[in-house]
Amino acid sequence: MSSFLIAGPLIVFLIFVAPLWLVLHYRSKKRAAGGLSEEDFQRLQSLSERAEQMQRRVNTLERILDSESPEWRRRYE
């Protein structure tokens, strides 16, 4: 009787739960290893272009500040 209490749930686990768990696990691994989707790649490229544009703006603002107020860096460092 006590062996059935252990064997019953173990058999159910091995027949139903374990295969489903393995399939879902490896499907998610495959999807993660596939890399970026086209939409994600476009979004990343857009963000990269925005970051470069912002960096150019910051550099321009720093050059303007350097010419108009050469001591500004000392106050903010």
N, CA and C of each residue as an Amber inpcrd file, in Angstrom:
protein
   231
   0.8260000  -1.1930000   0.0000000   0.0000000   0.0000000   0.0000000
   0.8720000   1.2590000   0.0000000   1.8840000   1.2990000   0.8450000
   2.7170000   2.4940000   0.9220000   3.5610000   2.6590000  -0.3410000
   3.9130000   1.5380000  -0.9870000   4.6870000   1.6660000  -2.2200000
   3.8240000   2.2430000  -3.3440000   2.5130000   1.9700000  -3.3230000
   1.6140000   2.5300000  -4.3200000   1.4680000   4.0440000  -4.1400000
   1.5260000   4.5090000  -2.8830000   1.4210000   5.9440000  -2.6160000
   2.6180000   6.7040000  -3.1960000   3.7410000   6.0320000  -3.2790000
   4.9320000   6.6550000  -3.8560000   4.9860000   6.4040000  -5.3550000
   4.6900000   5.1930000  -5.7890000   4.8160000   4.8240000  -7.2010000
   3.7520000   5.4930000  -8.0660000   2.5640000   5.6650000  -7.5780000
   1.4800000   6.2680000  -8.3570000   1.8160000   7.6750000  -8.8400000
   2.1090000   8.5910000  -7.9320000   2.4680000   9.9410000  -8.3710000
   3.7630000   9.9700000  -9.2090000   4.6870000   9.0780000  -8.9170000
   5.9270000   9.0210000  -9.6920000   5.6520000   8.6060000 -11.1320000
   4.7940000   7.6520000 -11.3380000   4.4430000   7.2120000 -12.6930000
   3.7120000   8.3270000 -13.4360000   2.7830000   8.9760000 -12.7620000
   2.0630000  10.0900000 -13.3890000   3.0480000  11.1920000 -13.7780000
   3.9790000  11.4790000 -12.9020000   4.9890000  12.5000000 -13.1960000
   5.8190000  12.1050000 -14.4080000   6.3090000  10.8710000 -14.4340000
   7.1730000  10.4300000 -15.5270000   6.4440000  10.3410000 -16.8650000
   5.1570000  10.0220000 -16.8540000   4.4110000   9.8690000 -18.1070000
   3.9020000  11.2130000 -18.6390000   3.4230000  12.0750000 -17.7760000
   2.7900000  13.3100000 -18.2350000   3.6250000  14.5670000 -18.0020000
   4.1000000  14.7540000 -16.8090000   4.7330000  16.0200000 -16.4570000
   6.1370000  16.1380000 -17.0340000   6.9670000  15.1350000 -16.8720000
   8.3570000  15.2170000 -17.3100000   8.4940000  15.4530000 -18.8200000
   7.7850000  14.7130000 -19.6830000   7.9250000  15.0000000 -21.1230000
   7.4610000  16.4110000 -21.5140000   6.3520000  16.8520000 -20.9320000
   5.8700000  18.1910000 -21.2140000   6.8760000  19.2450000 -20.7440000
   7.4310000  19.0210000 -19.5820000   8.4270000  19.9260000 -19.0200000
   9.6530000  20.0020000 -19.9400000  10.1320000  18.8580000 -20.4080000
  11.2950000  18.8390000 -21.2940000  11.0130000  19.5390000 -22.6240000
   9.8520000  19.2780000 -23.2040000   9.5050000  19.9160000 -24.4800000
   9.4590000  21.4340000 -24.3160000   8.7860000  21.9070000 -23.3070000
   8.6780000  23.3520000 -23.0980000  10.0330000  23.9750000 -22.7810000
  10.8410000  23.2670000 -22.0170000  12.1690000  23.7740000 -21.6600000
  13.0360000  23.9540000 -22.8990000  13.1250000  22.9410000 -23.7300000
  13.9900000  23.0250000 -24.9010000  13.4160000  23.9360000 -25.9840000
  12.1030000  24.0910000 -26.0270000  11.5180000  25.0500000 -26.9700000
  11.9200000  26.4710000 -26.5670000  11.8820000  26.7610000 -25.2700000
  12.2740000  28.1010000 -24.8320000  13.7760000  28.3250000 -25.0240000
  14.5820000  27.2840000 -24.8500000  16.0280000  27.3980000 -25.0940000
  16.2890000  27.6930000 -26.5660000  15.5710000  27.0210000 -27.4490000
  15.7550000  27.2170000 -28.8800000  15.3560000  28.6380000 -29.2740000
  14.2600000  29.1080000 -28.7240000  13.7950000  30.4570000 -29.0270000
  14.7920000  31.5030000 -28.5200000  15.3620000  31.2900000 -27.3520000
  16.3230000  32.2380000 -26.7920000  17.6310000  32.2200000 -27.5700000
  18.0220000  31.0600000 -28.0710000  19.2790000  30.9500000 -28.8050000
  19.1400000  31.4370000 -30.2390000  17.9300000  31.6460000 -30.7030000
  17.6980000  32.0770000 -32.0740000  18.1890000  33.4830000 -32.3470000
  18.4660000  34.2680000 -31.3430000  18.9140000  35.6290000 -31.5400000
  17.7560000  36.6050000 -31.5500000  18.0410000  37.7900000 -32.0420000
  17.0350000  38.8370000 -32.0670000  16.0700000  38.6350000 -33.2290000
  14.8290000  38.9470000 -32.9890000  13.8680000  38.9430000 -34.0820000
  14.1080000  40.1920000 -34.9290000  13.4940000  40.2420000 -36.0840000
  13.6700000  41.3950000 -36.9810000  13.1720000  42.6780000 -36.3110000
  12.0500000  42.5760000 -35.6040000  11.5100000  43.7430000 -34.9050000
  12.4510000  44.2140000 -33.8020000  13.0060000  43.2760000 -33.0270000
  13.9490000  43.6340000 -31.9770000  15.2150000  44.2570000 -32.5590000
  15.6850000  43.7270000 -33.6860000  16.8750000  44.2640000 -34.3210000
  16.6270000  45.6930000 -34.8000000  15.4640000  45.9480000 -35.4030000
  15.1330000  47.3000000 -35.8570000  15.0430000  48.2630000 -34.6790000
  14.4450000  47.8080000 -33.5920000  14.3310000  48.6480000 -32.4000000
  15.7090000  48.9490000 -31.8160000  16.5770000  47.9550000 -31.7810000
  17.9340000  48.1600000 -31.2730000  18.7080000  49.1250000 -32.1570000
  18.5520000  48.9930000 -33.4680000  19.2340000  49.8870000 -34.3920000
  18.7270000  51.3240000 -34.2280000  17.4360000  51.4800000 -34.0490000
  16.8580000  52.8070000 -33.8440000  17.3820000  53.4340000 -32.5540000
  17.4360000  52.6550000 -31.4940000  17.9520000  53.1740000 -30.2240000
  19.4270000  53.5360000 -30.3260000  20.1790000  52.7600000 -31.0740000
  21.5970000  53.0590000 -31.2690000  21.7790000  54.3800000 -32.0140000
  20.9710000  54.6060000 -33.0390000  21.0440000  55.8650000 -33.7850000
  20.6590000  57.0470000 -32.9000000  19.6440000  56.8770000 -32.0610000
  19.2420000  57.9510000 -31.1420000  20.3440000  58.2530000 -30.1410000
  21.0070000  57.2080000 -29.6450000  22.0940000  57.4120000 -28.6880000
  23.2490000  58.1720000 -29.3350000  23.5720000  57.8430000 -30.5800000
  24.6380000  58.5660000 -31.2760000  24.2520000  60.0230000 -31.4980000
  22.9920000  60.2640000 -31.8390000  22.5210000  61.6330000 -32.0330000
  22.5960000  62.4180000 -30.7230000  22.1930000  61.7930000 -29.6300000
  22.2720000  62.4630000 -28.3330000  23.7200000  62.7390000 -27.9410000
  24.6210000  61.8210000 -28.2430000  26.0300000  62.0310000 -27.9360000
  26.5860000  63.2220000 -28.7160000  26.1990000  63.3520000 -29.9890000
  26.6280000  64.5120000 -30.7810000  26.0860000  65.8050000 -30.1840000
  24.8460000  65.7880000 -29.7200000  24.2590000  66.9790000 -29.0990000
  24.9980000  67.3510000 -27.8170000  25.3130000  66.3720000 -27.0020000
  26.0370000  66.6380000 -25.7540000  27.4180000  67.2170000 -26.0720000
  28.0930000  66.6540000 -27.0630000  29.4030000  67.1800000 -27.4420000
  29.3010000  68.6300000 -27.9170000  28.2700000  68.9330000 -28.6940000
  28.0680000  70.3040000 -29.1640000  27.8110000  71.2400000 -27.9910000
  26.9510000  70.8300000 -27.0700000  26.6760000  71.6600000 -25.8930000
  27.9280000  71.8720000 -25.0480000  28.7530000  70.8480000 -24.9090000
  29.9910000  71.0000000 -24.1340000  30.9500000  71.9650000 -24.8160000
  31.0200000  71.9190000 -26.1490000  31.8870000  72.8710000 -26.8590000
  31.3870000  74.2990000 -26.6800000  30.0630000  74.4890000 -26.7290000
  29.5010000  75.8260000 -26.5220000  29.8110000  76.3090000 -25.1190000
  29.6100000  75.4540000 -24.1370000  29.9110000  75.8380000 -22.7530000
  31.3970000  76.1160000 -22.5580000  32.2450000  75.3290000 -23.1920000
  33.6910000  75.5680000 -23.0730000  34.0620000  76.9340000 -23.6260000
  33.4350000  77.3480000 -24.7080000  33.7830000  78.6490000 -25.2890000
  33.1820000  79.8050000 -24.4960000  31.9860000  79.6140000 -23.9560000
  31.3340000  80.7120000 -23.2440000  31.7040000  80.7820000 -21.7720000
  31.9400000  79.6520000 -21.1520000  32.2580000  79.6200000 -19.7220000
  33.2950000  78.5230000 -19.4750000  34.5700000  78.8410000 -19.6340000
  35.6090000  77.8130000 -19.5370000  35.7040000  77.1270000 -18.1650000
  35.1690000  77.7290000 -17.1370000  35.2770000  77.1830000 -15.7760000
  34.1250000  76.2630000 -15.3980000  33.2000000  75.9910000 -16.3050000
  32.0020000  75.2300000 -15.9380000  32.2960000  73.7980000 -15.5340000
  33.3180000  73.2040000 -16.1010000  33.6280000  71.8060000 -15.7620000
  34.0830000  71.6440000 -14.3200000  34.8080000  72.6120000 -13.8180000
  35.3040000  72.5300000 -12.4340000  34.1580000  72.5660000 -11.4350000
  33.0940000  73.3080000 -11.7610000  31.9640000  73.4240000 -10.8420000
  31.1480000  72.1370000 -10.7660000  31.1610000  71.3410000 -11.8230000
  30.2820000  70.1670000 -11.8750000  31.0080000  68.8470000 -11.7840000
  32.2900000  68.8680000 -11.5460000  33.0290000  67.5960000 -11.4120000
  33.1950000  67.2300000  -9.9710000
